[in-house]
Amino acid sequence: MNMAIRVYLLLFIVLSYSYTAFSLYEDQVGLMDWHQQYIGKVKHAVFHTHKAARKRVVVSTEENVISSLDLRHGDIFWRHVLAPTDVIDQIDIALGKYVITLSSGGSILRAWNLPDGQMVWESTLLGPNASKPLLLVPANFKVDRENVMFIYGNGFIHAISSIDGEFIWKKELASEGINIQQLIYTDGSDTISAVGFVGTHRFGAYILDVKSGELLKYKSMEFTDGFSGDLSLVTDDTAVAIDSIGTSLVTIQFHDGLISFHQTLLSHLIQDFRRAAVISPSNIPGAFILETDNSVTLIKVISRGELKVVEELGHATAVSDALFLPGGQQAFALVQHRDGKILLTVKLDSDDGTSNLLEETIHLDNQRGKVQKVFINTYVRVDRSNGFRVLIVMEDDSLFLLQQGEIVWSREDGLASIVDVKPVVLPVEKDGVSVAKVENNLFEWLKGHLLKLKGTLMIATTPDDVAAIQKMRLLSSGKSKMTRDRNGFRKLLIVLTRAGKLFALHTGDGRIVWSRLLRTLRKSETCQSPRGISLHQWQDPHHHALDQNPSVLIVGRCGDSLDSAGLLSIVDAYTGEERNHMEPVHSIVHIIPLSFTDSLEQRLHLLLDANRRAHLYPRTAEALDIFQRESGNIYWYSAETEEGTLRGHSVHKNCVLEEADNFCFDSRDLWSIVFPSESEKIAATATRSLNEVVHTQAKVTEDQEVMYKYVSKNLLFLATVAPKDVGPIGSVTPDESYLIAYLIDTVTGRILHRVTHHGSVGPVHAVFSENWVVYHYFNLRAHRYEMSVIEIYDQARAENKDVLKLVLGTHNLTSPITAFSRPEVSTKSQSYFFAHSLKTMAVTLTAKGITSKQVLLGTIGDQVLALDKRFLDPRRTVNPTQAEKEEGIIPLTDSLSIIPQSYVTHTLKVEGLRGIVTVPAKLESTTLVFVYGTDLFFTRLAPSRTYDSLTEDFSYALLLITIGALVIAIFITWVWSEKKELQEKWR
């Protein structure tokens, strides 16, 4: 009997403890989160295809990324993301083993180890004058056994060692007022030339000794018609520019200090030429590319500076730099668009003209737009002929490699420049899924549950078992299905990129469901520089979810200024189909999604223009009728940062225009707050999320009293700093700095709370939720970052503090509340030291607002930290009472401690982190978190643990086995007990 009891207890303990695991095991990676790495739109590329090393291409991008990509698969070997202000100007490869980058306007030169990306050295190039940055890496040139490269930046030309970055010599060239455009060095020469413009009407050329930097000769010559644009170098002694009025090409020849000009009218070269042309920045020796509005032309420079049109290349054409082939020949690639296809042509350039070496046609997704850049590389085929691989950058910022008429690989690097994100629910599952589709046969069912059992008991040690368990969990979880799940974990993330392309990402695995390059946000005659601003929910059909798809509104502008014409487009969220689009309309400064919907469940929006007019969308009679009924309760505010003014507005009357517009309304100013420019400057604002749900306004304290949260969607947090605090931290003294935090009602303009932090400076980051705001700043006196919290409570309900009244329902909470009555509020606040600098902040959102909150902090190290709101409770004391401890109040400390388990991103980095988006799931305990920057990261968080569900990988088979084992153990012990009792009775 004792042995049976021991066996029973041991079995019970082992099986019970198999469920209490809260850690993330190796086979669980990727079940609830995913991480994707990108590099951004490529602007420079250098191939490295030596036989002894891995074939790769080194690129720099507009996201300030320097990276090495595998030429076979497009994977990232290594990459580095530089600071936003450290813009990469040029890249090259030196000595076959160092990647050289010039950045920050020619101020910083770095060398990176080519195989692994480790930085070898860094040099700072200082100078008094900003200038065009230039990098020249000769193939084989040494000064005193040092391999040398030449850099021009900040008015100086430098000769720097490629080995260690040491300066060999430097020479100032900007003292004469010259704007250097090109550096010229011929292999084996003893001199280096620097040519450029002096003002707009003079061309100048320096000749320097390459070993000492001594100025040997300087010549300049005036050109009466003047120059415009950049100088394009054609040969070592010939350059081409456009005159100041844009009607002629000027060929400039300089040799041994002699300068001559040759002028050619563009109308003589290009038929029907009417508008100004631009010289494309291509590097084709002896020729150049001229772009006009309706053509791309290859022009060659012949004797005495005369020009000859070699070929008309068509309109939608991109041309690569020249590639030198064995035997002294040179080739270049051009790409043209024809009927939704891409025609790739590799041309051999010779003195007699050009001939085609290769012609290939590639079918390409028409949602990628036009070709932006082309980079060409050669390799030797099996038959010893030259083959070509071409790297192409598209209009949507995607990157792909072409070889032998096929796309070898592609990368969607437009996702590195996300502008805005909007979550959308997936469609309802219409047809059920049979058991036969889920479980193929009994053997597979038993095999799967056996693997689950091994994983739970942690006896799956072989890599094959771990991989099989992970694959089985990914398949069985159903997280990648295109239908809604009962917990609300599966959603679509509609993202808008800087290139004007929409992507729909599945939250289950991060895959791209569909993508659409919006016609509205593409360059056209009516809009030369379109850009996307934001995404908004346009239609969300709840009552017609089975037969109607939700849609999103995309808002853009024709330029960077606020008074530029606006762009609108409506896209189906499930298919990516563009339902409707509007050509450039009135300017769009701000978008206000209203809480009203029409009979089609289209949400009403107010679009505010630069003239303070409000435009109603959708432009239907029903929407207008709804808006006119509710217009008396519509208020908004505007913060004019430069003027230091905060204003409140409401709808006044219809606009008075030349053409009547019933959907346009003038606004009127209700109130204004002017912050004196000599004492305060607006640094940050924050408001509550429009879709945040507050479970209850009542908060029961430790002494059984009730405090009522002051919950208002009209509440604004605003922070101002001293006007001198405009530079980096340390630019002002603690006595000159201060930060003032305000809580303002945006309906009446009342300041409900004001607090001053002396000796503190920005940048300020803030997040507003329910009745509290948390903000982050720097304390100069303590030389540390700080986080402060303010909680605001409604004192007008002081007579309803009795918990018994709240339970019995005898409290008076039915009295009407209006923002125009003077509120009686009280605040509680506290400040804490914090160890990290931040980029952004967010707060978790749940379906009913019951689960405790976490503040999500995007750190300067590009990671996301989840901080429990309890640590930011202003009621924390050094020695909390027993009642306060029971309530969950943590003892007060001067700083906020961070534990490694608080990092949402684990050990991963979201390089270039810019934003954090939180989305409530249907399951109250869970919130979905999407982090974007150069990289993307998605995960699920449960701030109060998953108290309302079992985990997705919960083994029901193991539960049945456990119950069965317990039943068998009980039966066995019962039999043994009966036998023992029978034996005792026979004694």
C-alpha positions, -999 to 999 in steps of 0.1 A, spaced: 0 0 0 28 25 9 46 17 -23 14 24 -43 9 57 -26 45 67 -33 41 58 -70 9 77 -72 23 109 -55 55 108 -77 34 105 -109 11 133 -97 41 156 -89 59 150 -122 29 155 -143 17 185 -124 50 204 -126 52 198 -163 26 226 -168 42 253 -147 68 266 -172 69 303 -179 103 304 -197 108 305 -234 124 273 -246 143 267 -277 115 250 -295 91 279 -287 110 305 -305 89 322 -332 55 310 -319 44 343 -305 68 368 -321 87 374 -354 116 396 -363 124 408 -399 156 427 -409 158 452 -438 182 477 -451 162 504 -469 164 519 -504 198 513 -519 217 543 -532 252 530 -536 264 495 -544 299 479 -549 304 443 -560 330 420 -545 332 387 -564 368 374 -560 371 337 -564 387 332 -530 359 349 -510 322 348 -508 305 367 -536 288 397 -521 276 432 -528 282 460 -503 254 486 -503 245 519 -485 209 530 -482 188 560 -475 181 546 -440 219 552 -432 226 515 -434 259 500 -446 255 463 -454 270 433 -471 246 411 -490 250 375 -502 249 375 -540 234 340 -540 204 345 -518 202 382 -509 207 375 -472 225 399 -449 260 390 -441 264 420 -418 252 455 -415 256 487 -395 229 514 -390 245 548 -385 229 577 -367 201 597 -385 224 627 -389 254 606 -401 243 604 -437 264 581 -459 278 601 -489 299 575 -507 313 540 -504 341 520 -520 363 490 -514 400 494 -507 428 468 -509 401 441 -515 394 438 -478 382 471 -464 348 488 -470 354 526 -470 325 549 -461 324 587 -462 296 602 -443 283 634 -425 289 656 -455 325 645 -458 333 648 -421 337 611 -411 357 584 -429 355 548 -417 370 515 -428 351 483 -421 364 448 -424 348 432 -455 343 397 -442 326 404 -409 318 441 -409 340 451 -378 351 487 -379 389 489 -385 395 526 -380 377 560 -381 390 594 -390 374 628 -386 379 654 -414 373 688 -399 371 720 -419 354 755 -418 334 752 -450 307 727 -460 313 713 -494 304 684 -517 319 652 -503 341 632 -527 358 599 -523 385 586 -546 402 552 -540 429 545 -566 435 509 -575 472 508 -568 488 539 -555 513 541 -526 531 569 -508 560 556 -488 546 521 -489 512 533 -477 481 527 -499 465 561 -502 429 573 -509 418 609 -515 389 626 -498 375 660 -503 352 674 -476 347 707 -456 369 726 -480 400 704 -477 414 676 -498 430 648 -478 454 620 -486 447 592 -461 462 558 -455 439 529 -463 456 507 -437 451 528 -405 433 560 -415 463 582 -407 466 616 -425 495 618 -450 487 653 -461 458 678 -465 453 710 -485 427 736 -482 410 744 -516 379 764 -506 398 796 -497 394 808 -533 356 803 -531 357 773 -554 330 746 -552 349 714 -560 328 690 -581 353 662 -591 386 646 -581 407 632 -610 436 608 -607 451 588 -635 470 556 -626 507 562 -626 504 599 -626 523 622 -601 495 647 -599 458 648 -588 433 674 -601 403 690 -584 379 708 -606 348 728 -599 330 761 -601 339 795 -587 305 811 -582 282 805 -611 303 819 -640 338 806 -636 354 772 -639 385 764 -619 411 736 -618 437 727 -592 467 705 -599 484 690 -568 514 667 -561 500 634 -550 528 626 -526 531 660 -507 498 678 -515 518 708 -528 498 730 -551 515 729 -585 491 749 -606 457 767 -604 438 780 -634 403 794 -638 383 808 -667 351 827 -669 321 815 -689 297 844 -696 265 824 -697 271 808 -664 266 772 -651 238 754 -634 236 720 -617 265 697 -611 296 690 -632 297 657 -650 332 642 -657 334 625 -691 372 618 -693 402 628 -673 404 661 -690 368 667 -702 337 676 -683 301 686 -692 277 711 -676 245 729 -684 244 766 -688 225 788 -664 194 792 -685 192 755 -693 193 757 -731 228 747 -739 254 720 -730 289 733 -722 318 710 -729 348 720 -707 383 708 -717 412 713 -694 448 700 -699 481 713 -686 464 744 -672 447 753 -705 409 756 -703 384 758 -732 347 759 -736 325 745 -763 287 753 -763 261 732 -780 224 741 -781 201 714 -767 177 720 -795 204 708 -820 207 675 -802 172 667 -791 142 672 -813 112 691 -799 132 702 -769 112 726 -748 121 723 -712 153 722 -691 174 690 -691 194 673 -663 226 654 -666 222 620 -650 250 612 -624 263 582 -645 299 572 -649 304 562 -686 339 573 -698 336 594 -730 298 598 -727 270 610 -705 233 606 -700 209 636 -706 174 634 -691 145 655 -702 108 653 -695 101 631 -725 134 613 -733 167 598 -720 196 603 -744 231 589 -745 255 615 -758 292 611 -766 320 637 -766 341 636 -797 370 657 -808 374 694 -798 344 691 -774 318 685 -800 288 663 -790 272 634 -808 239 617 -800 246 580 -798 212 566 -789 177 577 -778 170 554 -749 134 561 -743 116 577 -713 114 552 -684 151 542 -685 178 538 -659 215 535 -668 243 520 -648 279 531 -645 304 517 -669 320 483 -662 355 475 -674 358 441 -691 389 421 -698 407 434 -728 401 471 -720 365 472 -732 338 488 -712 301 480 -709 270 495 -692 235 483 -686 202 501 -692 167 490 -682 135 500 -699 98 494 -692 77 480 -720 41 468 -715 45 457 -679 79 440 -687 115 450 -681 139 450 -710 175 447 -698 202 456 -723 239 454 -717 258 476 -743 294 475 -753 308 510 -756 335 517 -783 348 546 -803 325 536 -832 293 536 -810 276 510 -790 266 474 -796 243 451 -776 261 423 -757 230 411 -740 192 416 -743 168 400 -718 131 405 -710 119 398 -675 83 396 -663 79 417 -631 52 425 -607 35 457 -619 32 469 -583 69 477 -581 68 508 -602 97 521 -624 134 513 -621 153 539 -601 189 526 -601 209 499 -619 243 484 -608 261 459 -631 287 432 -624 304 406 -646 314 370 -642 331 344 -664 308 317 -677 318 280 -682 325 288 -719 348 316 -708 325 343 -721 313 372 -700 281 369 -681 263 398 -663 244 401 -631 224 433 -625 212 447 -592 181 468 -597 164 493 -573 127 498 -580 103 527 -573 88 509 -543 123 507 -528 125 469 -534 158 454 -545 164 424 -567 192 406 -586 189 396 -623 210 369 -638 205 349 -670 171 363 -676 157 354 -642 152 370 -608 177 353 -585 163 369 -554 144 400 -543 141 420 -511 111 442 -499 133 468 -484 106 494 -487 94 481 -453 124 498 -437 106 531 -442 72 527 -427 52 559 -422 21 547 -405 4 515 -394 -33 505 -391 -45 471 -378 -75 454 -395 -94 423 -384 -94 393 -407 -126 380 -424 -149 355 -406 -144 319 -414 -174 309 -435 -168 271 -439 -158 248 -412 -126 227 -414 -130 189 -412 -110 168 -388 -96 150 -417 -79 182 -429 -63 188 -395 -52 152 -386 -42 132 -416 -44 98 -399 -42 81 -366 -5 75 -368 3 111 -375 -20 121 -346 -2 98 -322 32 108 -335 24 145 -330 11 141 -295 42 120 -286 64 148 -298 43 172 -277 48 150 -247 86 148 -252 87 186 -255 67 191 -224 89 167 -203 120 183 -219 133 150 -231 135 161 -268 172 166 -271 180 159 -307 179 188 -332 155 168 -354 130 164 -326 133 201 -317 128 212 -353 98 187 -357 82 201 -325 86 237 -337 72 229 -372 43 210 -357 34 238 -333 35 264 -361 12 242 -383 -12 232 -355 -15 267 -340 -33 280 -371 -17 314 -366 -11 319 -403 -47 313 -414 -65 341 -433 -95 341 -410 -103 354 -375 -96 334 -344 -116 335 -313 -88 351 -293 -82 379 -318 -45 371 -323 -47 369 -361 -49 403 -377 -37 422 -407 -13 451 -403 -17 476 -431 15 496 -434 23 526 -456 59 532 -467 77 563 -477 77 552 -513 39 553 -513 34 515 -512 8 497 -490 16 463 -475 -7 439 -456 14 419 -431 -1 389 -413 5 390 -376 9 353 -374 42 350 -392 49 385 -407 44 374 -443 32 398 -470 -4 390 -478 -7 417 -506 11 449 -516 -1 478 -537 19 507 -551 -7 535 -549 -14 553 -581 -23 584 -560 12 585 -544 32 581 -576 49 610 -594 27 626 -621 23 658 -640 -2 671 -615 19 660 -585 57 660 -589 67 650 -553 39 630 -536 43 615 -501 21 596 -478 11 610 -444 -11 587 -425 -36 558 -426 -72 558 -411 -100 533 -408 -125 542 -435 -150 514 -433 -153 486 -407 -184 465 -414 -196 448 -382 -231 441 -394 -221 430 -429 -188 413 -421 -197 383 -443 -203 402 -475 -183 434 -472 -146 441 -467 -131 468 -445 -112 496 -461 -86 522 -451 -81 558 -460 -47 569 -472 -38 606 -469 -9 622 -487 5 655 -499 20 669 -531 51 681 -513 66 687 -479 49 720 -470 16 721 -451 -1 741 -478 6 716 -505 -24 700 -522 -37 668 -505 -41 633 -519 -68 608 -509 -72 571 -517 -95 544 -503 -82 508 -505 -98 474 -497 -80 460 -466 -84 424 -477 -74 425 -514 -54 458 -517 -77 469 -545 -80 507 -548 -117 515 -546 -115 552 -550 -89 579 -553 -90 617 -556 -67 639 -575 -49 667 -557 -75 686 -535 -73 712 -508 -43 712 -485 -44 688 -455 -28 698 -422 -46 676 -398 -71 646 -399 -98 641 -373 -115 607 -373 -150 613 -359 -169 588 -338 -199 587 -362 -206 563 -391 -232 563 -418 -255 534 -429 -226 518 -449 -205 519 -417 -182 545 -432 -165 566 -406 -168 603 -409 -136 623 -411 -128 660 -409 -98 671 -429 -84 705 -418 -66 726 -444 -40 754 -441 -67 781 -442 -83 766 -410 -112 752 -430 -127 718 -422 -137 694 -450 -161 666 -444 -156 631 -459 -173 610 -472 -190 636 -493 -225 622 -492 -259 637 -481 -262 612 -453 -228 620 -439 -236 657 -441 -269 652 -422 -251 633 -394 -224 659 -392 -248 688 -390 -267 671 -362 -236 665 -342 -215 696 -351 -222 713 -318 -202 686 -300 -171 686 -322 -140 704 -309 -104 702 -317 -71 720 -309 -40 731 -328 -5 735 -314 16 760 -333 51 751 -321 70 779 -337 46 806 -326 42 791 -291 4 791 -293 -22 766 -284 -58 772 -298 -91 755 -295 -116 754 -325 -151 744 -334 -172 743 -365 -187 777 -374 -205 778 -408 -202 768 -444 -172 781 -464 -177 812 -486 -160 801 -519 -164 809 -555 -180 776 -560 -204 765 -533 -192 735 -513 -217 721 -487 -190 699 -473 -166 727 -464 -169 746 -431 -152 775 -416 -138 771 -381 -138 796 -352 -113 801 -324 -128 794 -290 -98 800 -269 -60 804 -271 -30 800 -248 1 820 -257 34 808 -243 58 838 -241 86 831 -266 112 845 -243 104 820 -215 87 789 -230 89 768 -261 65 739 -268 85 706 -267 59 678 -268 21 670 -266 2 638 -259 -34 627 -258 -53 595 -251 -58 569 -278 -91 572 -295 -98 535 -292 -88 531 -255 -114 514 -233 -116 523 -196 -131 495 -175 -141 517 -145 -137 552 -133 -137 541 -97 -105 532 -79 -107 517 -44 -78 527 -21 -63 508 8 -85 526 33 -116 514 14 -124 548 0 -132 554 -36 -113 578 -59 -128 586 -93 -105 590 -122 -109 621 -143 -113 604 -176 -117 627 -206 -108 624 -242 -104 661 -244 -75 662 -220 -41 673 -234 -6 669 -220 17 696 -231 54 702 -221 74 734 -226 111 740 -221 133 770 -218 139 787 -252 177 782 -248 171 745 -247 173 739 -284 206 722 -287 219 688 -274 219 680 -237 245 702 -220 240 732 -242 225 751 -212 233 752 -175 209 738 -149 201 773 -136 190 783 -171 169 752 -178 134 741 -167 106 720 -180 69 728 -174 42 702 -177 5 712 -183 -28 693 -183 -52 713 -204 -89 708 -213 -91 713 -251 -128 722 -251 -125 752 -227 -88 758 -227 -86 755 -189 -53 746 -174 -62 719 -149 -26 713 -136 8 728 -140 41 716 -126 77 729 -131 108 707 -131 138 730 -125 171 721 -140 155 697 -166 156 697 -204 142 678 -233 138 659 -255 105 650 -239 86 618 -246 51 612 -232 23 588 -232 -13 594 -220 -37 567 -208 -69 568 -188 -63 595 -161 -25 594 -160 4 606 -181 40 594 -180 68 616 -195 105 612 -199 132 640 -198 167 647 -187 176 662 -153 207 684 -156 212 687 -119 213 650 -113 230 642 -146 204 615 -152 172 608 -171 140 610 -152 104 597 -156 75 615 -140 39 604 -136 8 626 -130 -26 611 -121 -57 633 -121 -89 626 -101 -124 640 -101 -132 657 -68 -167 666 -78 -178 631 -66 -164 634 -31 -197 624 -15 -195 591 -34 -164 577 -16 -183 550 3 -176 516 -12 -209 503 3 -228 529 -17 -209 519 -48 -217 482 -43 -254 488 -35 -258 513 -63 -270 542 -42 -243 565 -53 -251 595 -74 -233 590 -107 -261 598 -131 -257 636 -130 -248 650 -164 -211 659 -169 -201 688 -192 -167 701 -201 -180 737 -196 -185 733 -159 -155 741 -139 -140 707 -128 -128 700 -93 -98 679 -97 -68 668 -76 -35 653 -88 -9 630 -75 26 630 -90 60 614 -85 94 614 -103 119 586 -106 154 583 -120 156 562 -151 187 546 -167 179 549 -204 174 575 -231 143 569 -251 132 572 -287 94 566 -283 68 555 -258 35 536 -259 11 519 -236 -6 485 -238 -43 484 -247 -67 456 -240 -103 448 -251 -121 458 -219 -94 478 -201 -94 454 -171 -58 441 -174 -32 462 -157 -12 486 -180 24 484 -191 44 514 -204 64 503 -235 97 522 -238 117 523 -271 152 528 -259 181 544 -276 196 509 -279 167 500 -303 150 477 -279 116 478 -263 112 477 -225 79 469 -208 76 487 -175 47 478 -152 25 508 -144 27 498 -107 63 510 -106 50 544 -117 24 547 -91 26 582 -75 13 567 -42 44 547 -36 60 553 -2 92 542 14 74 521 41 40 511 28 15 499 53 1 464 53 -31 476 36 -10 493 9 10 461 4 -22 441 0 -33 466 -26 -1 460 -46 18 493 -39 55 488 -42 80 504 -18 94 537 -30 129 539 -45 146 568 -62 151 550 -95 132 525 -116 149 492 -116 151 472 -148 152 434 -150 164 416 -182 131 397 -185 113 431 -190 127 434 -226 99 427 -250 124 423 -278 145 398 -258 181 399 -272 170 413 -306 173 448 -318 148 468 -340 174 489 -357 164 525 -364 134 521 -341 108 548 -348 74 536 -335 55 512 -313 19 502 -321 -3 484 -296 -35 466 -306 -60 449 -282 -68 413 -288 -102 398 -281 -87 380 -252 -87 405 -223 -53 395 -209 -34 400 -242 -22 429 -262 -5 428 -296 27 449 -301 42 459 -334 75 477 -334 89 493 -366 120 510 -378 146 497 -402 136 463 -388 102 450 -379 92 431 -347 59 417 -335 49 399 -303 21 393 -279 22 406 -243 1 396 -213 8 423 -186 -11 403 -160 -2 368 -173 -27 348 -194 -52 344 -166 -82 338 -190 -69 311 -213 -46 282 -218 -15 285 -239 -17 276 -276 8 248 -272 -11 233 -242 -10 195 -246 -45 182 -243 -33 147 -250 -9 149 -220 -38 161 -199 -59 131 -210 -29 108 -203 -25 124 -169 -62 119 -160 -60 83 -173 -29 76 -153 -45 90 -122 -76 69 -127 -55 38 -132 -34 46 -101 -66 51 -81 -80 18 -94 -47 -1 -86 -45 14 -51 -82 5 -46 -75 -31 -56 -44 -33 -34 -64 -18 -5 -92 -44 -9 -68 -72 -10 -50 -60 21 -83 -56 40 -93 -91 29 -60 -105 41 -64 -88 74 -99 -102 79 -86 -137 73 -60 -134 100 
